[in-house]
Amino acid sequence: MAEIFKEFITTFLAGSAGGTACVYAGQPLDTVKVKLQTFPNVYSGTFDCFKTTLKTEGLRGLYKGSVPALVCSVSENAVLFVALGCMKNMIAYITNKQSSNLSNIENACAGSLSSIFSSLVVCPTELVKCRMQAMSELYTTGKLEKPMSPYGVVRSMIKAEGVLSLFNGLTSTWVREMPGYFFFFYGYEFTRNLLTAKGKKKDDIGVVKTAFAGGTAGLCLWVAIFPIDVIKSRIQVMSVAGKQEGFRKTLFHVARHEGIRALYSGLLPTVIRTYPANGALFVTYEYTSRWLRKRIN
């Protein structure tokens, strides 16, 4: 029992640290991504969105939503990595292996299953983050009477639609997260295997290679599930104007009226962002967990 508790504390704290690093490394480009996803006709592209936001809202505009983003990332990664350890142990028990000796596919399956639990944290916090990031566009296009704080967003949602409104987009979050984290952890483990020299362990590849493997993991995730993320962002942001529809209707509406290309609005800043953000996530997680294991044990 003591060992289980120590592992829980280690993965929880390391996941929280990794989530913090991920936010501060990638928040500006994540803001650009959300703006392009939800208002693709307002900007001509990634650079225009970045430049316009910086000019009209300042540097703070690029970090708008960073508080809910930090809450989202820290809570998501804390839950994700704790659940990941549990799912690895479960798969190891079923396959009669050590959890450290699972194949790339088995690690990917563990990641996919762990996202079921992390999605329950991701959905409400990411919903607030997305609305904060698109607040300027919602206000200037007349979809919102006045800008609001994160607390104001939560309060108005609960007042108008009840507590369950915080989980608008949960289905699309699950649809995104489960296949997404399969590719995420498969990409991470596969890349680490490629970068590991003969006779060495994956944990010995160093900071730079770990960061590259983390960035590649993020690349695999986003390329695989980006259209789903666009629909999720539309559902969460547009519901503030009373136009929230289901995943299928929103998907067909975007494809029919804006074209398939709209489903990839914001992909470029996402791909650019994934290497610093997810590189920082995995480097911080791996090295924090190793440091904690030495201190706790």
C-alpha positions as CSV (number, residue, x, y, z in Angstrom):
1,M,0.0,0.0,0.0
2,A,2.9,2.4,0.8
3,E,4.5,1.7,-2.6
4,I,1.2,2.4,-4.4
5,F,0.8,5.7,-2.4
6,K,4.4,6.7,-3.3
7,E,3.8,6.0,-7.0
8,F,0.5,8.0,-6.9
9,I,2.3,11.0,-5.4
10,T,5.2,10.8,-7.8
11,T,3.0,10.6,-10.9
12,F,0.6,13.2,-9.7
13,L,3.3,15.8,-8.9
14,A,5.3,15.0,-12.0
15,G,2.2,15.2,-14.2
16,S,1.3,18.6,-12.6
17,A,4.8,19.9,-13.2
18,G,4.8,18.7,-16.8
19,G,1.4,20.3,-17.4
20,T,2.7,23.7,-16.1
21,A,5.7,23.6,-18.4
22,C,3.5,22.6,-21.3
23,V,1.2,25.7,-20.9
24,Y,3.9,28.3,-20.6
25,A,5.8,26.9,-23.5
26,G,2.9,26.7,-25.9
27,Q,0.1,29.1,-24.8
28,P,0.5,31.9,-27.4
29,L,0.3,29.5,-30.3
30,D,-2.6,27.6,-28.6
31,T,-4.5,30.9,-28.5
32,V,-3.8,31.5,-32.2
33,K,-5.1,27.9,-32.9
34,V,-8.4,28.5,-31.0
35,K,-9.0,31.9,-32.7
36,L,-8.4,30.3,-36.2
37,Q,-10.6,27.3,-35.4
38,T,-13.6,29.4,-34.2
39,F,-13.3,32.4,-36.4
40,P,-11.5,31.2,-39.6
41,N,-12.8,34.0,-41.7
42,V,-11.6,36.8,-39.5
43,Y,-7.9,36.2,-40.2
44,S,-5.9,35.4,-43.3
45,G,-3.7,32.9,-41.6
46,T,-1.5,32.1,-38.6
47,F,0.9,35.0,-38.9
48,D,-2.0,37.5,-39.4
49,C,-3.8,36.2,-36.3
50,F,-0.6,36.3,-34.2
51,K,0.2,39.8,-35.4
52,T,-3.3,41.2,-35.0
53,T,-3.7,39.7,-31.6
54,L,-0.4,41.1,-30.5
55,K,-1.2,44.6,-31.9
56,T,-4.8,44.9,-30.6
57,E,-4.5,43.0,-27.3
58,G,-0.8,43.0,-26.5
59,L,1.3,40.2,-25.2
60,R,-1.4,39.5,-22.6
61,G,-3.8,38.7,-25.4
62,L,-1.6,35.8,-26.5
63,Y,-1.7,34.5,-22.9
64,K,-5.4,35.2,-22.5
65,G,-7.0,32.1,-20.9
66,S,-3.7,31.0,-19.4
67,V,-5.2,30.6,-15.9
68,P,-7.9,28.1,-17.0
69,A,-5.3,26.7,-19.4
70,L,-3.0,26.1,-16.5
71,V,-5.7,24.6,-14.4
72,C,-6.7,22.5,-17.4
73,S,-3.2,21.3,-18.2
74,V,-2.1,20.7,-14.6
75,S,-5.3,18.8,-13.7
76,E,-5.4,16.9,-17.0
77,N,-1.8,15.7,-16.9
78,A,-1.9,14.9,-13.2
79,V,-5.0,12.7,-13.8
80,L,-3.7,11.4,-17.1
81,F,-0.4,10.2,-15.8
82,V,-1.9,8.7,-12.6
83,A,-4.5,6.9,-14.7
84,L,-1.7,5.9,-17.2
85,G,0.2,4.1,-14.5
86,C,-3.0,2.2,-13.4
87,M,-3.8,1.3,-17.0
88,K,-0.3,0.0,-17.6
89,N,-0.5,-2.1,-14.5
90,M,-3.9,-3.5,-15.7
91,I,-2.5,-4.3,-19.1
92,A,0.6,-5.8,-17.6
93,Y,-1.5,-8.0,-15.4
94,I,-3.6,-9.2,-18.4
95,T,-0.6,-9.9,-20.6
96,N,1.5,-11.3,-17.7
97,K,4.3,-8.7,-18.3
98,Q,6.1,-6.1,-16.3
99,S,4.6,-2.6,-16.8
100,S,8.0,-1.4,-17.9
101,N,8.2,-4.0,-20.6
102,L,5.0,-3.2,-22.5
103,S,5.1,-2.9,-26.3
104,N,4.4,0.3,-28.1
105,I,0.9,-0.8,-28.9
106,E,0.2,-1.8,-25.3
107,N,1.5,1.6,-24.0
108,A,-0.7,3.3,-26.6
109,C,-3.7,1.4,-25.4
110,A,-3.0,2.3,-21.8
111,G,-2.8,6.0,-22.8
112,S,-6.1,5.8,-24.7
113,L,-7.9,4.2,-21.7
114,S,-6.4,6.8,-19.3
115,S,-7.9,9.6,-21.4
116,I,-11.4,8.5,-20.3
117,F,-10.6,9.8,-16.9
118,S,-8.6,12.9,-17.8
119,S,-11.4,14.0,-20.2
120,L,-13.7,14.6,-17.2
121,V,-11.2,17.2,-16.0
122,V,-10.3,18.5,-19.5
123,C,-13.8,19.3,-20.7
124,P,-15.0,22.0,-18.3
125,T,-11.6,23.7,-17.9
126,E,-10.8,23.7,-21.6
127,L,-14.3,25.0,-22.3
128,V,-13.6,28.1,-20.2
129,K,-10.1,28.4,-21.7
130,C,-11.4,28.4,-25.3
131,R,-14.1,31.0,-24.5
132,M,-11.5,33.2,-22.9
133,Q,-9.2,32.9,-25.9
134,A,-11.9,33.8,-28.3
135,M,-13.5,36.5,-26.0
136,S,-12.4,39.4,-28.2
137,E,-13.9,37.9,-31.3
138,L,-17.1,36.9,-29.5
139,Y,-17.5,40.5,-28.3
140,T,-16.5,42.3,-31.6
141,T,-18.8,40.1,-33.7
142,G,-21.8,40.8,-31.4
143,K,-22.1,37.3,-30.0
144,L,-21.4,38.5,-26.5
145,E,-22.6,41.7,-24.8
146,K,-19.4,42.4,-22.9
147,P,-16.1,40.6,-22.1
148,M,-16.0,38.5,-19.0
149,S,-13.4,37.0,-16.6
150,P,-13.0,33.2,-16.3
151,Y,-15.2,33.3,-13.1
152,G,-17.8,35.4,-15.0
153,V,-17.9,32.8,-17.8
154,V,-18.5,30.0,-15.4
155,R,-21.1,31.9,-13.4
156,S,-23.0,32.9,-16.5
157,M,-23.0,29.3,-17.8
158,I,-24.3,27.8,-14.6
159,K,-26.9,30.6,-14.2
160,A,-28.2,30.1,-17.8
161,E,-27.9,26.4,-18.4
162,G,-27.0,24.7,-15.1
163,V,-23.9,22.9,-13.9
164,L,-24.0,20.3,-16.7
165,S,-23.3,23.2,-19.2
166,L,-19.7,23.0,-18.0
167,F,-19.6,19.6,-19.8
168,N,-20.7,20.9,-23.2
169,G,-18.5,19.1,-25.7
170,L,-17.8,16.1,-23.4
171,T,-18.7,13.6,-26.1
172,S,-16.5,15.3,-28.7
173,T,-13.8,15.5,-26.1
174,W,-13.9,11.7,-25.6
175,V,-14.0,11.2,-29.4
176,R,-10.9,13.4,-29.6
177,E,-9.0,12.2,-26.6
178,M,-9.2,8.4,-26.8
179,P,-7.8,8.0,-30.3
180,G,-5.6,11.0,-29.8
181,Y,-3.8,9.6,-26.8
182,F,-3.4,6.3,-28.5
183,F,-1.3,8.0,-31.2
184,F,0.3,10.3,-28.6
185,F,1.8,7.6,-26.5
186,Y,2.5,5.4,-29.4
187,G,4.4,8.2,-31.1
188,Y,6.3,8.9,-27.9
189,E,7.4,5.3,-27.2
190,F,8.1,4.6,-30.9
191,T,10.4,7.6,-31.2
192,R,12.2,6.9,-27.9
193,N,12.8,3.3,-29.2
194,L,14.3,4.7,-32.4
195,L,16.5,7.1,-30.5
196,T,17.8,4.6,-28.0
197,A,21.3,3.2,-28.7
198,K,22.0,-0.5,-28.5
199,G,22.6,-1.7,-25.0
200,K,20.9,1.4,-23.5
201,K,17.5,2.0,-21.9
202,K,14.9,4.5,-23.2
203,D,15.3,6.5,-20.0
204,D,19.0,7.2,-20.9
205,I,18.4,9.1,-24.2
206,G,18.9,12.5,-22.6
207,V,17.0,15.8,-22.5
208,V,17.1,16.8,-26.2
209,K,16.0,13.4,-27.5
210,T,13.3,13.2,-24.8
211,A,12.0,16.6,-25.9
212,F,12.0,15.5,-29.6
213,A,10.1,12.4,-28.7
214,G,7.6,14.5,-26.8
215,G,7.2,16.9,-29.7
216,T,6.7,13.9,-32.1
217,A,4.1,12.5,-29.8
218,G,2.2,15.7,-30.0
219,L,2.5,15.8,-33.8
220,C,1.1,12.3,-34.0
221,L,-1.9,13.3,-31.8
222,W,-2.8,16.5,-33.6
223,V,-2.5,15.3,-37.1
224,A,-4.7,12.4,-36.3
225,I,-7.5,14.2,-34.5
226,F,-7.4,17.9,-35.5
227,P,-10.8,18.0,-37.3
228,I,-12.4,16.6,-34.1
229,D,-10.7,19.4,-32.1
230,V,-12.0,22.0,-34.4
231,I,-15.6,20.8,-33.9
232,K,-15.1,20.6,-30.2
233,S,-13.9,24.2,-30.1
234,R,-16.8,25.3,-32.2
235,I,-19.3,23.6,-29.9
236,Q,-17.7,25.0,-26.7
237,V,-17.2,28.6,-28.0
238,M,-20.4,29.1,-30.0
239,S,-22.7,27.8,-27.3
240,V,-22.0,31.1,-25.4
241,A,-24.2,32.7,-28.1
242,G,-27.0,30.1,-27.7
243,K,-26.1,28.2,-30.9
244,Q,-24.7,25.0,-29.4
245,E,-25.4,21.9,-31.4
246,G,-24.3,18.3,-31.3
247,F,-21.0,16.9,-32.7
248,R,-22.6,15.4,-35.9
249,K,-24.7,18.6,-36.8
250,T,-21.7,20.9,-36.2
251,L,-19.4,18.7,-38.3
252,F,-21.9,18.6,-41.2
253,H,-22.6,22.3,-41.0
254,V,-18.9,23.3,-41.1
255,A,-18.1,20.8,-43.9
256,R,-21.1,21.9,-46.0
257,H,-20.9,25.7,-45.5
258,E,-17.2,26.3,-45.0
259,G,-15.6,23.3,-46.7
260,I,-13.2,20.5,-45.5
261,R,-10.4,23.0,-45.3
262,A,-12.1,24.7,-42.3
263,L,-11.7,21.5,-40.4
264,Y,-7.9,22.1,-40.5
265,S,-8.0,25.8,-39.5
266,G,-5.3,26.4,-37.0
267,L,-3.3,23.3,-37.8
268,L,-0.1,25.2,-38.6
269,P,0.3,26.9,-35.2
270,T,-0.6,23.7,-33.5
271,V,2.1,21.8,-35.3
272,I,4.7,24.5,-34.5
273,R,3.5,24.6,-30.9
274,T,3.7,20.9,-30.3
275,Y,7.5,20.6,-30.1
276,P,8.2,23.2,-27.5
277,A,5.0,22.4,-25.5
278,N,5.0,18.6,-25.5
279,G,8.8,18.5,-25.4
280,A,8.6,20.6,-22.2
281,L,5.8,18.3,-20.9
282,F,7.7,15.1,-21.2
283,V,11.1,16.4,-20.2
284,T,9.6,17.9,-17.1
285,Y,7.6,14.8,-16.3
286,E,10.4,12.3,-16.9
287,Y,13.0,14.2,-14.9
288,T,10.7,15.3,-12.1
289,S,9.4,11.7,-11.6
290,R,13.0,10.4,-11.5
291,W,14.0,13.0,-9.0
292,L,10.9,12.3,-6.8
293,R,11.5,8.6,-6.9
294,K,15.0,9.1,-5.5
295,R,13.8,11.4,-2.8
296,I,10.7,9.5,-1.8
297,N,12.4,6.1,-1.7
